[in-house]
């Protein structure tokens, strides 16, 4: 899994799988899901991230494994 913060695009992207993206769907304004050929969600993009999360929070992303 990869997480990318793109400050220029003001977006946060979670890549769950490295398979090829064949379809994307905006499920709500600024939230886009990417799907592979099997219809599984393999990516999540959140646009306008600076309005959703304070900048100081973006600098300290935390991983939690349960």
Gaussian input, Z-matrix of N, CA and C with variables (Angstrom, degrees):
# hf/3-21g

backbone

0 1
 N
 C     1     B1
 C     2     B2     1     A1
 N     3     B3     2     A2     1     D1
 C     4     B4     3     A3     2     D2
 C     5     B5     4     A4     3     D3
 N     6     B6     5     A5     4     D4
 C     7     B7     6     A6     5     D5
 C     8     B8     7     A7     6     D6
 N     9     B9     8     A8     7     D7
 C    10    B10     9     A9     8     D8
 C    11    B11    10    A10     9     D9
 N    12    B12    11    A11    10    D10
 C    13    B13    12    A12    11    D11
 C    14    B14    13    A13    12    D12
 N    15    B15    14    A14    13    D13
 C    16    B16    15    A15    14    D14
 C    17    B17    16    A16    15    D15
 N    18    B18    17    A17    16    D16
 C    19    B19    18    A18    17    D17
 C    20    B20    19    A19    18    D18
 N    21    B21    20    A20    19    D19
 C    22    B22    21    A21    20    D20
 C    23    B23    22    A22    21    D21
 N    24    B24    23    A23    22    D22
 C    25    B25    24    A24    23    D23
 C    26    B26    25    A25    24    D24
 N    27    B27    26    A26    25    D25
 C    28    B28    27    A27    26    D26
 C    29    B29    28    A28    27    D27
 N    30    B30    29    A29    28    D28
 C    31    B31    30    A30    29    D29
 C    32    B32    31    A31    30    D30
 N    33    B33    32    A32    31    D31
 C    34    B34    33    A33    32    D32
 C    35    B35    34    A34    33    D33
 N    36    B36    35    A35    34    D34
 C    37    B37    36    A36    35    D35
 C    38    B38    37    A37    36    D36
 N    39    B39    38    A38    37    D37
 C    40    B40    39    A39    38    D38
 C    41    B41    40    A40    39    D39
 N    42    B42    41    A41    40    D40
 C    43    B43    42    A42    41    D41
 C    44    B44    43    A43    42    D42
 N    45    B45    44    A44    43    D43
 C    46    B46    45    A45    44    D44
 C    47    B47    46    A46    45    D45
 N    48    B48    47    A47    46    D46
 C    49    B49    48    A48    47    D47
 C    50    B50    49    A49    48    D48
 N    51    B51    50    A50    49    D49
 C    52    B52    51    A51    50    D50
 C    53    B53    52    A52    51    D51
 N    54    B54    53    A53    52    D52
 C    55    B55    54    A54    53    D53
 C    56    B56    55    A55    54    D54
 N    57    B57    56    A56    55    D55
 C    58    B58    57    A57    56    D56
 C    59    B59    58    A58    57    D57
 N    60    B60    59    A59    58    D58
 C    61    B61    60    A60    59    D59
 C    62    B62    61    A61    60    D60
 N    63    B63    62    A62    61    D61
 C    64    B64    63    A63    62    D62
 C    65    B65    64    A64    63    D63
 N    66    B66    65    A65    64    D64
 C    67    B67    66    A66    65    D65
 C    68    B68    67    A67    66    D66
 N    69    B69    68    A68    67    D67
 C    70    B70    69    A69    68    D68
 C    71    B71    70    A70    69    D69
 N    72    B72    71    A71    70    D70
 C    73    B73    72    A72    71    D71
 C    74    B74    73    A73    72    D72
 N    75    B75    74    A74    73    D73
 C    76    B76    75    A75    74    D74
 C    77    B77    76    A76    75    D75
 N    78    B78    77    A77    76    D76
 C    79    B79    78    A78    77    D77
 C    80    B80    79    A79    78    D78
 N    81    B81    80    A80    79    D79
 C    82    B82    81    A81    80    D80
 C    83    B83    82    A82    81    D81
 N    84    B84    83    A83    82    D82
 C    85    B85    84    A84    83    D83
 C    86    B86    85    A85    84    D84
 N    87    B87    86    A86    85    D85
 C    88    B88    87    A87    86    D86
 C    89    B89    88    A88    87    D87
 N    90    B90    89    A89    88    D88
 C    91    B91    90    A90    89    D89
 C    92    B92    91    A91    90    D90
 N    93    B93    92    A92    91    D91
 C    94    B94    93    A93    92    D92
 C    95    B95    94    A94    93    D93
 N    96    B96    95    A95    94    D94
 C    97    B97    96    A96    95    D95
 C    98    B98    97    A97    96    D96
 N    99    B99    98    A98    97    D97
 C   100   B100    99    A99    98    D98
 C   101   B101   100   A100    99    D99
 N   102   B102   101   A101   100   D100
 C   103   B103   102   A102   101   D101
 C   104   B104   103   A103   102   D102
 N   105   B105   104   A104   103   D103
 C   106   B106   105   A105   104   D104
 C   107   B107   106   A106   105   D105
 N   108   B108   107   A107   106   D106
 C   109   B109   108   A108   107   D107
 C   110   B110   109   A109   108   D108
 N   111   B111   110   A110   109   D109
 C   112   B112   111   A111   110   D110
 C   113   B113   112   A112   111   D111
 N   114   B114   113   A113   112   D112
 C   115   B115   114   A114   113   D113
 C   116   B116   115   A115   114   D114
 N   117   B117   116   A116   115   D115
 C   118   B118   117   A117   116   D116
 C   119   B119   118   A118   117   D117
 N   120   B120   119   A119   118   D118
 C   121   B121   120   A120   119   D119
 C   122   B122   121   A121   120   D120
 N   123   B123   122   A122   121   D121
 C   124   B124   123   A123   122   D122
 C   125   B125   124   A124   123   D123
 N   126   B126   125   A125   124   D124
 C   127   B127   126   A126   125   D125
 C   128   B128   127   A127   126   D126
 N   129   B129   128   A128   127   D127
 C   130   B130   129   A129   128   D128
 C   131   B131   130   A130   129   D129
 N   132   B132   131   A131   130   D130
 C   133   B133   132   A132   131   D131
 C   134   B134   133   A133   132   D132
 N   135   B135   134   A134   133   D133
 C   136   B136   135   A135   134   D134
 C   137   B137   136   A136   135   D135
 N   138   B138   137   A137   136   D136
 C   139   B139   138   A138   137   D137
 C   140   B140   139   A139   138   D138
 N   141   B141   140   A140   139   D139
 C   142   B142   141   A141   140   D140
 C   143   B143   142   A142   141   D141
 N   144   B144   143   A143   142   D142
 C   145   B145   144   A144   143   D143
 C   146   B146   145   A145   144   D144
 N   147   B147   146   A146   145   D145
 C   148   B148   147   A147   146   D146
 C   149   B149   148   A148   147   D147
 N   150   B150   149   A149   148   D148
 C   151   B151   150   A150   149   D149
 C   152   B152   151   A151   150   D150
 N   153   B153   152   A152   151   D151
 C   154   B154   153   A153   152   D152
 C   155   B155   154   A154   153   D153
 N   156   B156   155   A155   154   D154
 C   157   B157   156   A156   155   D155
 C   158   B158   157   A157   156   D156
 N   159   B159   158   A158   157   D157
 C   160   B160   159   A159   158   D158
 C   161   B161   160   A160   159   D159
 N   162   B162   161   A161   160   D160
 C   163   B163   162   A162   161   D161
 C   164   B164   163   A163   162   D162
 N   165   B165   164   A164   163   D163
 C   166   B166   165   A165   164   D164
 C   167   B167   166   A166   165   D165
 N   168   B168   167   A167   166   D166
 C   169   B169   168   A168   167   D167
 C   170   B170   169   A169   168   D168
 N   171   B171   170   A170   169   D169
 C   172   B172   171   A171   170   D170
 C   173   B173   172   A172   171   D171
 N   174   B174   173   A173   172   D172
 C   175   B175   174   A174   173   D173
 C   176   B176   175   A175   174   D174
 N   177   B177   176   A176   175   D175
 C   178   B178   177   A177   176   D176
 C   179   B179   178   A178   177   D177
 N   180   B180   179   A179   178   D178
 C   181   B181   180   A180   179   D179
 C   182   B182   181   A181   180   D180
 N   183   B183   182   A182   181   D181
 C   184   B184   183   A183   182   D182
 C   185   B185   184   A184   183   D183
 N   186   B186   185   A185   184   D184
 C   187   B187   186   A186   185   D185
 C   188   B188   187   A187   186   D186
 N   189   B189   188   A188   187   D187
 C   190   B190   189   A189   188   D188
 C   191   B191   190   A190   189   D189
 N   192   B192   191   A191   190   D190
 C   193   B193   192   A192   191   D191
 C   194   B194   193   A193   192   D192
 N   195   B195   194   A194   193   D193
 C   196   B196   195   A195   194   D194
 C   197   B197   196   A196   195   D195

   B1=1.4486
   B2=1.5281
   B3=1.3283
   B4=1.4655
   B5=1.5297
   B6=1.3125
   B7=1.4607
   B8=1.5205
   B9=1.3200
   B10=1.4639
   B11=1.5272
   B12=1.3307
   B13=1.4573
   B14=1.5240
   B15=1.3191
   B16=1.4597
   B17=1.5234
   B18=1.3232
   B19=1.4606
   B20=1.5197
   B21=1.3281
   B22=1.4629
   B23=1.5304
   B24=1.3338
   B25=1.4684
   B26=1.5186
   B27=1.3360
   B28=1.4656
   B29=1.5246
   B30=1.3443
   B31=1.4581
   B32=1.5308
   B33=1.3137
   B34=1.4588
   B35=1.5223
   B36=1.3416
   B37=1.4583
   B38=1.5206
   B39=1.3272
   B40=1.4541
   B41=1.5220
   B42=1.3054
   B43=1.4749
   B44=1.5207
   B45=1.3135
   B46=1.4508
   B47=1.5196
   B48=1.3298
   B49=1.4625
   B50=1.5250
   B51=1.3202
   B52=1.4630
   B53=1.5284
   B54=1.3377
   B55=1.4584
   B56=1.5321
   B57=1.3179
   B58=1.4655
   B59=1.5312
   B60=1.3233
   B61=1.4614
   B62=1.5285
   B63=1.3354
   B64=1.4598
   B65=1.5252
   B66=1.3330
   B67=1.4591
   B68=1.5202
   B69=1.3231
   B70=1.4637
   B71=1.5185
   B72=1.3398
   B73=1.4568
   B74=1.5221
   B75=1.3205
   B76=1.4641
   B77=1.5251
   B78=1.3422
   B79=1.4571
   B80=1.5205
   B81=1.3115
   B82=1.4575
   B83=1.5140
   B84=1.3223
   B85=1.4653
   B86=1.5389
   B87=1.3305
   B88=1.4491
   B89=1.5141
   B90=1.3273
   B91=1.4697
   B92=1.5280
   B93=1.3363
   B94=1.4606
   B95=1.5246
   B96=1.3345
   B97=1.4607
   B98=1.5170
   B99=1.3296
   B100=1.4620
   B101=1.5195
   B102=1.3367
   B103=1.4636
   B104=1.5250
   B105=1.3493
   B106=1.4660
   B107=1.5259
   B108=1.3089
   B109=1.4594
   B110=1.5297
   B111=1.3221
   B112=1.4678
   B113=1.5248
   B114=1.3433
   B115=1.4623
   B116=1.5142
   B117=1.3290
   B118=1.4695
   B119=1.5183
   B120=1.3246
   B121=1.4609
   B122=1.5203
   B123=1.3398
   B124=1.4672
   B125=1.5229
   B126=1.3420
   B127=1.4534
   B128=1.5150
   B129=1.3207
   B130=1.4584
   B131=1.5222
   B132=1.3174
   B133=1.4650
   B134=1.5256
   B135=1.3244
   B136=1.4569
   B137=1.5179
   B138=1.3258
   B139=1.4586
   B140=1.5191
   B141=1.3341
   B142=1.4587
   B143=1.5139
   B144=1.3309
   B145=1.4648
   B146=1.5346
   B147=1.3295
   B148=1.4727
   B149=1.5214
   B150=1.3254
   B151=1.4630
   B152=1.5220
   B153=1.3112
   B154=1.4630
   B155=1.5231
   B156=1.3359
   B157=1.4609
   B158=1.5223
   B159=1.3365
   B160=1.4675
   B161=1.5344
   B162=1.3427
   B163=1.4774
   B164=1.5247
   B165=1.3249
   B166=1.4689
   B167=1.5244
   B168=1.3206
   B169=1.4639
   B170=1.5259
   B171=1.3338
   B172=1.4669
   B173=1.5161
   B174=1.3143
   B175=1.4599
   B176=1.5224
   B177=1.3056
   B178=1.4662
   B179=1.5293
   B180=1.3061
   B181=1.4592
   B182=1.5268
   B183=1.3211
   B184=1.4537
   B185=1.5203
   B186=1.3045
   B187=1.4563
   B188=1.5124
   B189=1.3022
   B190=1.4550
   B191=1.5232
   B192=1.3051
   B193=1.4572
   B194=1.5058
   B195=1.3163
   B196=1.4683
   B197=1.5019
   A1=108.58
   A2=114.69
   A3=120.78
   A4=109.00
   A5=115.28
   A6=121.57
   A7=106.97
   A8=115.81
   A9=120.02
   A10=109.28
   A11=115.55
   A12=121.35
   A13=106.06
   A14=116.46
   A15=122.08
   A16=107.92
   A17=115.95
   A18=120.57
   A19=111.89
   A20=117.92
   A21=120.77
   A22=111.32
   A23=116.43
   A24=121.19
   A25=112.31
   A26=116.57
   A27=122.17
   A28=110.02
   A29=115.33
   A30=120.68
   A31=111.37
   A32=114.66
   A33=123.08
   A34=106.49
   A35=117.21
   A36=120.54
   A37=110.39
   A38=115.94
   A39=123.26
   A40=107.55
   A41=116.96
   A42=121.31
   A43=106.77
   A44=116.84
   A45=122.06
   A46=113.41
   A47=116.35
   A48=121.83
   A49=106.76
   A50=117.64
   A51=120.64
   A52=113.46
   A53=117.71
   A54=118.99
   A55=109.74
   A56=115.62
   A57=121.84
   A58=111.07
   A59=115.54
   A60=121.59
   A61=107.67
   A62=116.61
   A63=120.18
   A64=112.04
   A65=116.38
   A66=119.75
   A67=109.42
   A68=115.80
   A69=122.18
   A70=108.11
   A71=115.29
   A72=120.12
   A73=108.98
   A74=116.26
   A75=120.89
   A76=106.70
   A77=116.40
   A78=120.38
   A79=112.81
   A80=116.08
   A81=123.13
   A82=106.08
   A83=119.52
   A84=119.29
   A85=112.32
   A86=114.99
   A87=121.32
   A88=116.14
   A89=118.76
   A90=121.88
   A91=107.71
   A92=114.73
   A93=121.17
   A94=109.42
   A95=115.62
   A96=121.15
   A97=108.96
   A98=116.40
   A99=122.78
   A100=108.17
   A101=115.48
   A102=121.66
   A103=110.67
   A104=115.66
   A105=120.37
   A106=109.65
   A107=117.84
   A108=122.94
   A109=113.02
   A110=117.41
   A111=121.34
   A112=112.35
   A113=117.03
   A114=120.90
   A115=114.41
   A116=116.48
   A117=120.36
   A118=109.80
   A119=115.83
   A120=121.05
   A121=108.45
   A122=116.17
   A123=119.84
   A124=112.47
   A125=116.75
   A126=119.68
   A127=110.75
   A128=115.28
   A129=122.12
   A130=107.46
   A131=116.12
   A132=120.84
   A133=108.59
   A134=115.48
   A135=121.67
   A136=107.20
   A137=116.37
   A138=122.49
   A139=110.22
   A140=116.26
   A141=121.26
   A142=111.97
   A143=115.27
   A144=120.77
   A145=112.77
   A146=117.09
   A147=119.74
   A148=112.07
   A149=117.42
   A150=120.91
   A151=111.73
   A152=116.74
   A153=121.52
   A154=112.73
   A155=115.98
   A156=121.48
   A157=108.77
   A158=118.28
   A159=119.48
   A160=110.66
   A161=117.31
   A162=120.68
   A163=114.34
   A164=118.40
   A165=119.89
   A166=111.65
   A167=117.44
   A168=121.13
   A169=110.90
   A170=117.34
   A171=120.51
   A172=112.14
   A173=117.07
   A174=120.73
   A175=112.12
   A176=117.18
   A177=119.39
   A178=111.47
   A179=115.13
   A180=120.68
   A181=108.92
   A182=116.88
   A183=120.87
   A184=109.15
   A185=114.44
   A186=122.20
   A187=108.21
   A188=116.43
   A189=119.69
   A190=107.93
   A191=116.13
   A192=121.90
   A193=108.06
   A194=115.78
   A195=119.42
   A196=110.65
   D1=140.39
   D2=177.62
   D3=-123.53
   D4=147.05
   D5=173.46
   D6=-125.45
   D7=130.28
   D8=-178.85
   D9=-130.76
   D10=129.28
   D11=172.29
   D12=-106.04
   D13=118.51
   D14=179.72
   D15=-107.76
   D16=98.81
   D17=-176.83
   D18=-65.24
   D19=-35.59
   D20=-179.41
   D21=-65.16
   D22=-38.54
   D23=179.65
   D24=-90.70
   D25=-7.52
   D26=-177.55
   D27=56.27
   D28=51.59
   D29=-175.79
   D30=-138.39
   D31=152.49
   D32=173.88
   D33=-120.23
   D34=131.89
   D35=-176.76
   D36=-129.78
   D37=128.78
   D38=173.97
   D39=-108.34
   D40=120.24
   D41=177.39
   D42=-106.44
   D43=113.34
   D44=-174.56
   D45=-89.87
   D46=-23.05
   D47=-172.60
   D48=-152.14
   D49=147.83
   D50=-178.30
   D51=-93.29
   D52=9.98
   D53=177.32
   D54=-69.09
   D55=165.21
   D56=-174.51
   D57=-70.76
   D58=136.38
   D59=175.51
   D60=-79.30
   D61=125.22
   D62=179.33
   D63=-113.83
   D64=-16.02
   D65=-179.57
   D66=-155.21
   D67=147.37
   D68=175.79
   D69=-130.59
   D70=147.60
   D71=-179.14
   D72=-141.66
   D73=129.18
   D74=174.89
   D75=-85.34
   D76=108.30
   D77=-174.10
   D78=-85.38
   D79=-20.77
   D80=170.60
   D81=-159.08
   D82=163.52
   D83=-175.57
   D84=-52.67
   D85=120.74
   D86=176.99
   D87=81.35
   D88=6.72
   D89=177.70
   D90=-124.44
   D91=115.25
   D92=-173.14
   D93=-120.83
   D94=131.03
   D95=175.58
   D96=-104.55
   D97=138.18
   D98=175.07
   D99=-106.79
   D100=138.99
   D101=-177.90
   D102=-121.81
   D103=150.92
   D104=173.96
   D105=-94.59
   D106=-174.51
   D107=-176.81
   D108=-63.10
   D109=-25.71
   D110=178.76
   D111=-85.67
   D112=-1.48
   D113=-179.66
   D114=84.04
   D115=9.75
   D116=178.85
   D117=-84.16
   D118=142.75
   D119=175.99
   D120=-71.37
   D121=124.21
   D122=-179.09
   D123=-122.02
   D124=-5.36
   D125=179.27
   D126=-155.90
   D127=147.83
   D128=177.55
   D129=-133.38
   D130=122.44
   D131=178.55
   D132=-116.10
   D133=133.31
   D134=177.56
   D135=-119.34
   D136=116.44
   D137=-179.53
   D138=-91.91
   D139=158.85
   D140=179.29
   D141=64.60
   D142=37.64
   D143=-172.95
   D144=-63.44
   D145=-30.57
   D146=-178.95
   D147=-65.42
   D148=-25.96
   D149=176.72
   D150=-83.88
   D151=-20.55
   D152=-176.50
   D153=-92.38
   D154=-33.16
   D155=-175.27
   D156=-131.92
   D157=131.62
   D158=176.97
   D159=-59.04
   D160=140.24
   D161=-177.25
   D162=-52.86
   D163=-35.95
   D164=179.89
   D165=-66.37
   D166=-27.33
   D167=176.53
   D168=-71.89
   D169=-36.45
   D170=179.05
   D171=-64.58
   D172=-28.69
   D173=-178.75
   D174=-73.77
   D175=-15.74
   D176=-178.20
   D177=-130.23
   D178=61.31
   D179=175.11
   D180=-60.91
   D181=139.17
   D182=-178.74
   D183=-119.17
   D184=140.89
   D185=175.45
   D186=-104.27
   D187=135.79
   D188=175.64
   D189=-131.00
   D190=123.63
   D191=176.97
   D192=-113.88
   D193=128.28
   D194=-178.02
   D195=-108.03

